[in-house]
Amino acid sequence: MLLADLKKGKRGAIAKAISLVENDEKEARKLVKSIFKNSGKSLVIGITGPAGAGKSSLINKTSVALKKLGLKAAVLAIDPTSHVTGGAILGDRVRMTESTDSGTYIRSIASRGATGAISRSIRNSIRVLEYAGFNPIIIESVGAGQTEVEISNIADITVVVFNPHTGDSIQTIKAGLTEIGDIYLVNKSDLDGATQLFESVKEFIGMTERNPVILQTS
């Protein structure tokens, strides 16, 4: 029953399957075995960057644009489960209302102290969403820099978001973040200091062998 509902993309079934994946190792294994053959086909986009860079608003607008292109996107927001940012994901949800209205499936996932703020269950949660017909799947995580590299191991495309007002000069941006991006965005580019940050990102990161795409967004 769960599998049939999941295949139809029913939200209740998706929520139940992801909760299984998070909380019940034995049942999760069974579930993953059943869906494994029909997963692995979606594009996974990782979006990371310092807190306050504007990732949620960006994902909101991107989801709406994807919908217009006829795509069915899902978002997994990694909650660092920290006492400091206890309300962060609720705030994210508020900033993503437009995309929820457009049919995007949004789920926050607790990292439970897993390295890279990526919970172990995330790969299986991606499989659940793929089976339910979502493509692309966007993973949002708060990039503190040190272990965010893990998101780039899961994602097909890694997007790193900066903004001139998070107090990040390019010198202080953690090395991890400067090495993993396929696309770098200087967000809130209407703010003072955006062009300067954009130029220094181009100089500092654009010259690397990987030759990432560097853009300004607002």
SULMOJO-V256929 format. One record per residue. D_CENTER is the distance of its C-alpha to the mean C-alpha in whole Angstrom. Layout:
BEGIN
d_center:D_CENTER
d_center:D_CENTER
END
This chain:
BEGIN
d_center:29
d_center:26
d_center:25
d_center:27
d_center:25
d_center:22
d_center:23
d_center:24
d_center:20
d_center:22
d_center:19
d_center:22
d_center:22
d_center:18
d_center:18
d_center:21
d_center:19
d_center:16
d_center:18
d_center:21
d_center:18
d_center:17
d_center:21
d_center:24
d_center:24
d_center:27
d_center:26
d_center:22
d_center:24
d_center:26
d_center:23
d_center:21
d_center:25
d_center:25
d_center:22
d_center:22
d_center:24
d_center:22
d_center:18
d_center:17
d_center:17
d_center:14
d_center:12
d_center:9
d_center:6
d_center:4
d_center:4
d_center:7
d_center:10
d_center:13
d_center:13
d_center:15
d_center:13
d_center:12
d_center:9
d_center:9
d_center:12
d_center:11
d_center:8
d_center:12
d_center:14
d_center:12
d_center:12
d_center:15
d_center:16
d_center:15
d_center:17
d_center:20
d_center:20
d_center:20
d_center:17
d_center:15
d_center:11
d_center:10
d_center:7
d_center:6
d_center:6
d_center:7
d_center:11
d_center:13
d_center:16
d_center:18
d_center:21
d_center:20
d_center:17
d_center:18
d_center:18
d_center:14
d_center:12
d_center:15
d_center:15
d_center:12
d_center:13
d_center:16
d_center:14
d_center:13
d_center:16
d_center:17
d_center:14
d_center:15
d_center:19
d_center:18
d_center:17
d_center:13
d_center:13
d_center:10
d_center:11
d_center:10
d_center:11
d_center:13
d_center:13
d_center:17
d_center:17
d_center:16
d_center:16
d_center:13
d_center:11
d_center:10
d_center:12
d_center:15
d_center:14
d_center:11
d_center:12
d_center:15
d_center:13
d_center:11
d_center:15
d_center:16
d_center:14
d_center:15
d_center:18
d_center:18
d_center:18
d_center:14
d_center:13
d_center:11
d_center:8
d_center:4
d_center:2
d_center:2
d_center:5
d_center:9
d_center:10
d_center:14
d_center:15
d_center:17
d_center:15
d_center:11
d_center:13
d_center:12
d_center:8
d_center:10
d_center:13
d_center:10
d_center:9
d_center:11
d_center:10
d_center:9
d_center:9
d_center:10
d_center:11
d_center:15
d_center:17
d_center:21
d_center:21
d_center:19
d_center:22
d_center:21
d_center:23
d_center:22
d_center:25
d_center:23
d_center:19
d_center:19
d_center:20
d_center:16
d_center:14
d_center:17
d_center:17
d_center:14
d_center:13
d_center:14
d_center:13
d_center:14
d_center:14
d_center:17
d_center:16
d_center:19
d_center:21
d_center:24
d_center:24
d_center:27
d_center:26
d_center:23
d_center:25
d_center:26
d_center:23
d_center:22
d_center:25
d_center:25
d_center:21
d_center:23
d_center:26
d_center:24
d_center:21
d_center:22
d_center:26
d_center:24
d_center:25
d_center:21
d_center:22
d_center:18
d_center:18
d_center:18
d_center:18
d_center:19
d_center:17
d_center:18
END
